[in-house]
């Protein structure tokens, strides 16, 4: 090859190399752009539609991943340490963060959201906005409706993402459609006006607003009751505008909704009822049937308690503070006595007996208070994708080897920790077993199916278990006056929203039990629901 040809060929190679590098660089940039676009924060959502014609009530607890029982206990311990009665500087935020993180590492979705909030509050530097955003996106990948609601708030307040009001409303709308009660209540309030004023953030769509608020309150979100009581308490025309004066039936319905709101933790509902019974704005059109300073004082106590600690719930409210015409029980004026009497009740758990798993050592140890239940999660890699108990399985191997693997109990692994790779047993070679699939297990309470609702310390009154145990069908009248707990099997898809202490009710013998289906929004066979007597002793008020 002559010199000229050689130079031409060299130029050709250089040009080709530059083109290749350019293409490769473009490819890398394109892949990076694609990865960014695929982040949950950039999900392509329909625009917020305040004039939608319908809304379907979905239940959040049916959409979220199952909760690990040990993780739930850690989260409750963290909530107790974050005591609103204590000065902020006296709270052990190092321990609060550690407990919350341990729960989040087991994919407890509420813990993930709480940990994100702790990061934003600068409770665990250097973790901050970026780590909080990562946690919320991880929860979004798990399909958690509340994470979509939180992402909307991040866009509205420019937390880790650029401020974008349009995206914020789109994420809130998505969260509401998925079943998040907070998003439903927020949007429902925005749609509860009688005219549109987008610049002020409200629109007139009362039929949809009412459905959203109904669905939110149904799920135990008390703040939804404040706006719902207003919408239900005034007669409305087809266009949603007020069409006449309130009847006694309208007022009674408003009072019942506000009372339910107080039970479910709505401090503004308690404040409004306190004002109504003490000094309503319009005596000619007041909600309550008569002024009552004693009732007003009790609602004021509960308002202050909820204002301090929004986690409180008062399912025994109808015993200590019933609506008229029921009489009030005597009260000695001690505020804490009233608050404790209005709380739900839980039975003091017995000491768990030692189990085979609690006698093991190392990663195969399991606290005697728990059993293990296989989840839907599996992993085929060599490291644990998230914290929890994992067991090796080999679907393609012989029945003999699968049975041998079944005899190796699940072990506890931390996120990213290498699995202990089992080797073929004696006589089958000494190499590592191939084709392994790791089965994840959730911890569940070792309660043998007992009716035993769980609550963080201080959120309920601990009582002795009712003796003898009494339970009855949901369709039969209440046989004994006392605090009753609704209950469905822990295999039931709605058990996380039914088997809660805030679902309890103070019942008088002969009364029908509450209908929890609430217009069909909680669809279940009533044959699956039973009510159980938790405590027949009347709460003491002094």
Secondary structure, 3 states (H helix, E strand, C coil): CCHHHHHHHHHHHHHHHHHHHHHHHHHHHHHHHHHHHCCHHHCCCCCCCCCCCCCCCCCHHHCCCCCCHHHHHHHHHHHHHCCCCCCHHHCCHHHHHHHHHHHHHCCCHHHHHHHHHHHHCCCCCCCCHHHHHHHHHHHHHCCCHHHHHHHHHHHHHCCCCCCCHHHHHHHHHHHHHHCCHHHHHHHHHHCEEEEEEHHHCEEECHHHHHHHHHHHHHCCCCCHHHHHHHHHHCCECCCCCECCCCCHHHHHHHHHHHHHHHHCCCHHHHHHHHHHHHHCCCHHHCCCCCCCHHHHHHHHHHHHHHHHCCCCCCCCHHHHCCCCCCCCCCCCCCHHHHHHHHCEEEECCCCCCCCCHHHCCHHHCCCCCEEEEEEEEEECCCECCCCEEEEEECCCCCHHHHHHHHCCCCEEECCCCECCCCECCCCCCCCECCCCEEEEEEEEECCCCCCCCCCCCCCEEEECCCCCCCEEECCCECCCCEEEEEECCCCCCCHHHHCCHHHCEEECCCCECCCCCCCCCCCCCHHHCEEEEEECCCCCCC
